[in-house]
Amino acid sequence: GHGSPTDTRTLPVQIDVEQQQALKSAMVGMESWFGVFISGIPEGVLLGNFAAKGKLSFVFVISLFVSNFPVALASACLLREGNRSKTEVLGLWTVVLAITGILAGIWPLVTPAFAGVGCQIFSSVIEGLAGGSMLASICAVMLPEAY
């Protein structure tokens, strides 16, 4: 019956401080990973777009790496603190790398279909999304953790 000693709905769940910290670390790590994953989509398209136009520079590629590296490193450390395996963490970041790379590789092939003013508008929107998604990720995940 309701309220009996065997009724698990009425028993409080006890999680020690260490388990709470591990859970919080894993959650923040996944939020950070998701932010980089989401920002990687427009970044991949942007890389492919610049490559298709012959405007892809080494400096731009390095700047993407440098801007994503601190968040990726922090996320990986938090995921490990949250008791995620090395294989799981490596797998998550491999997915981000693969999706961004696939989009960058495919985009030059589909760019000719979007020639003209429409392509310029689309490129501008993608550039805005790439920058905005990174800022949104930092504001939503990193700033609350810093304060």
C-alpha positions in Angstrom: 0.0 0.0 0.0 0.9 3.6 -0.1 3.4 4.7 2.5 4.4 1.1 3.5 8.1 0.4 4.2 8.4 -1.4 0.8 7.0 1.5 -1.2 10.1 3.1 -2.8 8.2 6.2 -3.8 8.4 7.5 -0.2 12.0 6.6 0.6 14.5 9.4 0.0 17.4 8.7 -2.4 20.7 9.1 -0.7 23.6 10.2 -2.9 26.9 11.1 -1.3 28.7 14.3 -2.1 31.2 12.5 -4.3 28.5 11.0 -6.4 26.7 14.3 -6.7 29.9 16.0 -7.8 30.6 13.2 -10.4 27.0 13.6 -11.7 27.3 17.4 -11.9 30.7 17.1 -13.7 29.2 14.6 -16.2 26.2 16.8 -16.9 28.3 20.0 -17.4 30.7 18.0 -19.6 27.8 16.8 -21.8 26.4 20.3 -22.0 29.8 21.6 -23.2 30.1 18.8 -25.6 26.7 19.4 -27.0 27.5 23.1 -27.4 30.6 22.3 -29.4 28.7 19.7 -31.4 25.9 22.2 -32.3 28.5 24.9 -33.2 30.4 22.4 -35.3 27.5 22.1 -37.7 27.7 25.7 -39.1 31.5 25.6 -38.7 31.7 22.6 -40.9 29.5 24.2 -43.5 31.5 27.4 -43.3 34.8 25.5 -43.8 33.3 23.8 -46.8 32.0 27.1 -48.1 35.3 28.8 -47.8 37.0 25.8 -49.4 34.6 25.9 -52.4 35.3 29.6 -52.9 39.1 29.1 -52.5 39.1 31.4 -49.4 40.0 28.8 -46.8 43.0 29.9 -45.0 45.3 28.1 -42.5 44.7 30.9 -40.1 40.9 30.3 -40.2 41.3 26.6 -39.5 43.7 27.2 -36.6 41.3 29.9 -35.2 38.5 27.3 -35.1 40.8 24.8 -33.4 42.0 27.4 -30.9 38.4 28.6 -30.1 37.1 25.1 -29.6 40.0 23.5 -27.8 39.5 25.0 -24.3 35.8 24.0 -24.2 36.6 20.6 -25.6 39.4 20.0 -23.1 37.3 21.2 -20.2 34.4 19.0 -21.4 36.6 15.9 -21.7 38.0 16.5 -18.2 34.5 17.0 -16.7 33.3 13.8 -18.4 36.2 11.9 -17.0 35.5 13.4 -13.5 31.9 12.2 -14.1 33.1 8.6 -14.4 32.8 8.4 -18.2 35.2 6.0 -19.8 38.1 7.2 -22.0 36.5 5.3 -24.9 33.1 7.1 -24.4 34.8 10.5 -24.2 37.0 9.8 -27.3 33.9 8.5 -29.1 31.9 11.7 -28.3 34.7 13.9 -29.7 35.2 11.6 -32.7 31.5 12.2 -33.6 32.0 16.0 -33.5 35.1 15.7 -35.7 33.4 13.4 -38.1 30.2 15.5 -38.5 32.2 18.7 -38.9 34.6 17.0 -41.4 31.8 15.4 -43.4 29.9 18.7 -43.7 33.2 20.5 -44.7 33.8 17.8 -47.3 30.3 17.7 -48.7 29.6 21.4 -48.8 31.9 22.2 -51.8 30.0 19.5 -53.8 26.6 21.1 -53.1 27.7 24.7 -53.3 27.2 25.0 -57.1 23.5 24.3 -56.6 23.2 27.5 -54.5 24.9 29.9 -56.9 24.2 33.6 -56.8 22.7 35.9 -54.2 21.0 33.1 -52.4 24.4 31.5 -51.7 25.8 34.8 -50.3 22.8 35.2 -48.0 23.0 31.6 -46.9 26.8 32.0 -46.3 26.1 35.1 -44.1 23.5 33.2 -42.1 25.8 30.3 -41.6 28.6 32.6 -40.4 26.2 34.2 -37.9 25.1 30.8 -36.7 28.6 29.6 -36.2 29.6 32.6 -34.1 26.3 32.8 -32.3 26.2 29.1 -31.4 29.6 29.3 -29.8 28.6 32.4 -27.8 25.3 30.8 -26.7 27.2 27.7 -25.6 29.7 29.7 -23.5 26.9 31.8 -22.0 24.7 28.8 -21.2 27.3 26.4 -19.9 30.6 28.0 -19.0 29.5 31.3 -17.4 27.1 29.7 -14.9 29.8 27.3 -13.8 32.3 30.1 -13.3 30.1 31.9 -10.8 
